[in-house]
Amino acid sequence: VAGGFNAFSCILVSVEGSEEGENFEADLQALLKAAHQKNEKVPIFYVGERKTVEKMQLQYLSQVEGVIYLFEDTSEFLARQVARAAQDYLENLLPPFFKAMVKHAEKSAYSWHTPGHAGGIAFIKSPVGRAFHQFYGENAFRTDLSISVPELGSLLDHTGPIADAEKEAARNFGSDHTLFVINGNSTANKIVWHGMVGCDDIVLVDRNCHKSILHSIVMTGAIPVYLVPSRNEHGIIGPISLDQFSPQAIEAKIAANPLARNHGNQARMAVVTNSTYDGICYNTDAIKERIGDAVNALHFDEAWFAYAAFHEFYQSHYGMSKSSPRAFHPIVFATQSTHKLLAAFSQAAMVHVKNSQKQSINFHRFNDAFLMHTSTSPNYPIMASIDVASQMMAGCSGRTLLQETIDEAITFRRLMRDMRKEFDPSDWWFSTWQPEQVPLNNDSVKTEDWQLQAEANWHGFANLASGQAILDPIKVTIICPGLGAGEGEVGIPAAVVSKFLWEQGLTVEKTGIYSLLVLFSIGITKGKWSTLLTKLIKFKRFYDTNAPLDIVLKSVAPHNALHSNGLRDLCTAIHKSYRANNLLQTIHDMYLTLPEPVMRPADAYNALVHGHVESVDIEEAIGRICASMVAPTPPGIPVIMPGERFIPESRLIIDYLKFTREFDRQFPGFENEIHGLRIEETTSGKRYMIDCVKE
């Protein structure tokens, strides 16, 4: 109870007659540990006789608020002792900004400032508004405030309780400065870039970057030079090889880039996606050491990795690296989507900054970029949720929450592996992507067990350095059958499994060709992942019996030419299409051969804005300069950037786009989503068009 229930403000432990219990000390220590793991500051009192407490060891007395002797004082006095401790605990429970916001709401002050709904009253003057108000509740509207409330401070100027909350978050996350961002990690990225990068600056960019990084490149007018990550046969994106971060390699990349070579050999910024979409976490200490003074700033886009600072498993694998030495030269930034895997409202994000041994950020100047991208009417509930998320992870409670998450993920992995044993060896089942001999028990989780060893075969990545990266156990990639060499093998396209799970009420994070990504966050429950397991078993049963599509995939069946067939028939047809077009190899190779950079992305975007572009059929794209990013989703990694030319070596990109056109025609309900690609309906069918710069 003490470990699983936390809606209490004080604990009273009876130690009456405790000297008679054989396991008293062990039981007491277990109780204290359980209570403090998630509730480090909750007051605990012992209740018992004098002789009992006199025999207690110091370690048990040092962990409690006090001792209550029931018959020495009046019950009223003792009750006030407990009440005072509970009140002190509750008074200090809430973090700075959230506490100030709650106190403001409790005052019931009239609102003469924005927003216009005036604490929600405007909504209840309309039937539809009243329904809206009743759905969200009173407090949601009473705390939707404006910067006109002085006692809450200013997000833009970092004053008052907001400043206190940001400073507390900086301590929790291991940074020198932390900024609360209310427009999501995309905006956090733009803040960092507008604060550090100017026009014609050379920037080193992870080709496996989020589109917001490209937007930042366009907005700043920077010249990108790309760091190319590896990929494996599953289509999983691996790490950038460590040798690409050496000053010599960076200088060579700059010299080889026709846009950058006349702008010196110093890069202003390098950006790395950490962790990757599939849970590959870089040894950030190794990158900081290897890159030296080749860049002025090092940016880790940690949108999916905000929890790393709170468990020793991830030490040295996140940007702020609490117990690691500072980087020698570059100032280090980490941008994090607080809402993605911690407990915060959507769009909650943070920017963390850590000075180097040689450089310190000019915070007041950097704040100009923050002002540029932050609303003067910020959402106060989002800000409060960031404050709460930070406080939830502080101290031992954060580690406990993460340990529970890791334990649940490892248990799921173990049961997926054990389920394989329940079937005939010749039968099929899903697997999870992980080191082959990794211990899947909950006794302890060791970083070295999850490392991507250079000589290991399971990960499928080349050019790995020793200790360069680890796999995050809470990001679970489920592998479907289909990668074998045999023509008659079982082939289960992940898109079909994903669609089935969606119809069953489960939505996965990312769907590959033969892989699915599911995320275990601190909000995971046994019921949640157990349901996923049962649905996968259900899918297998439907596949093995070739269950009719109008029963198994009701959203797809009416539109599909194979609607009269079964689930196995559909899987086989899609699998054969993948094989016939050598899809996995095509995707692998098209990302490794970069198009030719001929314009800055900003110049290509300017051409788009001014209408100096034309729509070009993908069949005629070779030789043309792309005006906008083309990115298959998920995960949304661009195959070509604005300002890059389709060259003959880029033929694989065209082949892939042509495949998606034919695939979408053959398999309605499983259409590919590609940003930057427009579909035009013509009398002769659909044309796939790309905006290209007029020449």
Buried (B, 14 or more C-beta within 10 A) or exposed (E): EBBEEEEBBBBEBEBEEBEEEEEBBEEBEEBBEBBBBBBEEBBBBBBBBEEBBEEBEEEBEEBBBEBBBEEEEEEEEBEEBBEEBBBBBEEEBBBBBBBBBEEBBEEEEEBEEEBEBBBBBBBBEEEEBEEBBEEEEEEEBBBBBBBEBEEBBBBBEBEBBBBBBBBBBBEBBBBBBBBBBBBBBBBBBBBBBBBBBEEBBBBBBBBBBBBBBBBBBBBBBBBBBBBBBBBBEBBBBBBBBBEBBBBEBBBEBBEEBEBBBEBEBBBBBBBBBBBBBBBBBBBBBBBBBBBBBBBBBBBBBBBBBBBBBBBBBBBBBBBBBBEBEBBBBBBBBBBBBBBBBBBBBEBBBBBBBBBBEEBEBEBEEBBEBBEEBBEEEBBBBBBBBBBBBBBBBBBBBBBBBBBBBBBBBBBBBBBBBEBEEEEEEEEBBBBBBBBEEBBBEBEEBEBEBBBBBBEBEBBBBEBBBEBBBBBBBBBBBBBBBBBEEEEEEBBBBBBBBBBBBBBBEBEBBBBBBBBBBBBBBBEBEEEBBBBBBEBBBBBBEBBEEBBBBBEBBEEBBEEBEBBEBBBBBBBBBBBEBBBEBEBBEBBBBBBEEBBEBBBBBBBBBBBBEEEEBBEBEBEEBBEBBBBBBBBBEBBBBBBBBBBBBBBEBBBBBBBBBBBBBEBBEBBEBBEBEBEBBEEEEEEEEEBBBBBBBEE
